[in-house]
Structure formats: structure tokens, C-alpha cells
Amino acid sequence: MTSPQVRRAVPADFPAVARLTVAAYEADGQLKGENSYGVVLADVATRAQTGEVLVAADGATGEVLGSVTFVLPGTPYAELCGPGEAEFRMLAVDPAAQGRGIGAALVEACLSRAAAQGCSAVVICVRSGHAETAHRLYERLGFVRTPERDWSPLPGVELLGLRRELPAPG
């Protein structure tokens, strides 16, 4: 596989994004006993209306291998970000394509977008007890735990806040 190319999703990508996002969340156990979040994850068109859905596609074949939704404060999918911050949500890599740097490429694209928009930091949340690979990825990319941003959208679902400072524009 050549390096993934990260670009903004187009409507033709939405079915692949929906499929791989739900598959990735199911693969690491995040949808057990939950029906409603799977519906949210699959609704790529709504996310694309108020955020920026990015895809990582195989540079040779164009196959969509991963996706993420980049949002700014005050938009419907923003959960943690405040003034001067950006956030990304629903980072997912097709289970068949994991371990190839796709997640890192998507995170780096979000960090670049945030910096280009003058943001001072990027914040995210990850589910406690799940996705150890994701936790390692975020730590490697400079995200640090911010326990004051932990929250719970539903009983039994604990989300941990993480933050990555961005260099001051210079």
C-alpha cells in the first residue's frame, strides 16, 4: 500500500465511511448493547453538513481506509472544544487496514487544519477501557489527559478528555 492520501470526503465516500466507522467501533467493543450510537456513526451526511469529514484513501487504489470528523467550537458535533480549540470525533480505521499509519495520518491532518485556523489546541475524548491502540496513538502524537474534561453521555459510558497544545503561529 502507498501512503494514505487524506482529503475531504465527498458524498460518494459516505457509504464507505459509514461502513468502516461502524465496523471499527464494533471491532473494539464500543457498540456492545448500544444501538443508537451506531446510527449516529453511520450518518455521515449529517456530520458533513456541520463539520469536516476527512478520509484517508489508499494512494494507489483510492479505497477509503479511514475517516475522522473535524469540528470547531459551537458546532453540533463539538463536545469538548472551547474558544481557540478544535476537536475531532469518530476517528475510525477499517479493521482490515489497521496498523498501517492511517489513524496517525488522519490525526495529523486534523492538527494541521487546527493550526491553519489559528487554534491553540486540539481536544478529543476517548472511551475509558476501550481502544488501547487509540490511547497509545494519541499519547505518541502528544495528547495528554485532561481529567477535568472527562464526562459521561450515558450511564456506563465514561469518556476521557485529552488535549494537544499546538505551536503558536510564527
Beta strands, then each sheet from edge to edge (+ up, - down):
strand 1: 5-8
strand 2: 52-57
strand 3: 64-71
strand 4: 85-93
strand 5: 121-127
strand 6: 144-145
strand 7: 151-154
strand 8: 157-165
sheet 1: 1+ 2- 3+ 4- 5- 8+ 6-
sheet 2: 1+ 2- 3+ 4- 5- 8+ 7-
end
